[in-house]
Amino acid sequence: MKFIVIENQRGDLDSLILVLKHAFPSAEIVTKPGEVVNLWSSAVNCVSKELESKELIVFTDIALDDNSSADAQAGLEQIRRVFAIKPDATWIAFTSFTEVVESEEAGEIFHAVLSKQKFNKPRKIHERAQYVAKIVQSGIGKSTGSSSCVFSANDSLGMRTFLAVFSRFALEEIILAECQGWTGVVVSALSAGYSGASLLALRGSLSGVMRRIVVKVAARADTIERETKILTEFFGEAQEFSRRCASAQPLKPLPRGLGYYSIQEAVAGETLFSVINDDQSVKSSAVRSILKAIVDVELVQSGAAINLLDEKEHRKRRIGLLPVDIDRIKKSCSELRGMASCLKHDGGWPSTDVDPELLFRNIEVTALNWNEALDNLPPLLWVLQHGDLNPHNVIVGELGQPTFIDLARLDRWPVGYDLCRLSMQLKLRLVDRAESSEWVRNNLGVWTRERLFQVGAEGEWKSMLCPAASFFEHAMTNWIRNEPNAESIMLGLRISALMDLLRIISYADLSPFKRLWAAIDCGFLIEELEQMQ
């Protein structure tokens, strides 16, 4: 291994040479301390002397003239000339102007970037050496086509979506930047990525201590930028709820114009999905304590409900259906109708009271008339809520405290929406786990007997098929019964639940049997709402 350093600042040059000697004691460093390069012609000469060298790594500044951003931009054209001399070398940008080398144009030349700001941070020599060694290993991996970033990724639809959009390179860059020194890095996707942004959980070990972070990645900055300011937007309205929300750090760009990412703060712990996935009976007092903590936060927040002056417009924005939603619902109804008819013919349809043809006709009509029907509703009660509370968006800390992540849909929603959505998502994701089996048609009838909002006596939730979901529904329904505006709250809750179920029947990552369950509950809710109005 041989190094060349092309740099016009002696301080940066000598520091890098010293660190390279510490990180790679057996490597040859062609550049000597004090051998600064101020001209691109001199850079050409330096590289030309090493045409026969194998495993050559070139560190080069890109602003050799006056150390300005404009100089760095102009330097890219000069770099192309130097790069052409030795294209099989590993090229690493050593620069303060990282935004310049993050362009797609620079990505065709450089295999890695060593930021001078990060390099010059006060740290011990061995820490600098570790940092530079990781940059070098990353660069070598990219120049040779073999990644040096060691991690494993849990396969899922969300992970496949992420890799299809952003590539493994983007994941490596995030890990190298945010997980320095970690070992045993494992990456999981916490979302399917349908919204244009992916939510990833990264965990590993640093000096024997478990580390976890959550990262949100998007191709465009505006897709996730609002989340970095959202809690400020609703300052003073969230009470205890806001203290349970993980704020998103400022955006960071990915190299080569691949996109942007943001780290979610205060997320040490496991997802609620992981915590209760193997304990659906909720026998553990620790798990019950976690569920109660979520309920307490949500119900305290629900007490701050208000009427909205611009309610009709807000309804359309938050619980309305877009043309694309309606189109997906119609296509799903066509697909599921045929499956339901076959089940009925074979004796596997769960309810003789619900005719498949009539069910899906009612769902289609409801979807087509949805936005018009919203205009005719009486006023509802609204309160600031997470908006996408699902078992992957709740992180449980070591002491059992819940933290809500991924605030993309944080806004005012009908009272109780968070707990209702969490209940539905738990039923969709956690059912039939006793034998690690997926839903089968013979169980569809069993599950449809436990409908939304049909709660029994105190403590009866423990015997339900999905106790965690029933716990939330029972707590929420009991709270509403004692509220002076109970009728208005229940109307808003059923409307928002039906909106969710209409969309759920077209979820591509759910089995047809789960989507049929959602469709049947749609039918029940449509009937209940007709009676309420």
Secondary structure, DSSP 8 states (H G I E B T S, - for coil): -EEEEE-S-HHHHHHHHHHHHHH-TTSEE-S-TT-----HHHHHHHHHTTTT-SSEEEEE-S--SS-SHHHHHHHHHHHHHHHTT-TTSEEEEEES-TTTTTSHHHHTT-SEEEEHHHHTSS--HHHHHHHHHHHHHHHHHHHHT------EE---HHHHHHHHHHHHHHHHHHHHHH-TT-EEEEEEESS--TTSEEEEEEEEEETTEEEEEEEEEESSHHHHGGGGTHHHHTTTT-HHHHHTB--B---EE-GGG--EEEEESS--SEEHHHHHHT-TT---HHHHHHHHHHHHHHHHHHTT-B--TTHHHHHHHHH---HHHHHHHHHHHHHHHHHHHHHHHTT--S-TTS-HHHHHHHHHHHHHTHHHHHHTS----EEEE-S---TTSEEE-TTS-EEE---TT-EEEETTHHHHHHHHHHHHHHSSTTTT----HHHHHHHHTS-TT---STTGGGGSSSHHHHHHHHHHHHHHHTSTTHHHHHHHHHHHHHHHHHHHTT-TTS-HHHHHHHHHHHHHHHHHHHHH-
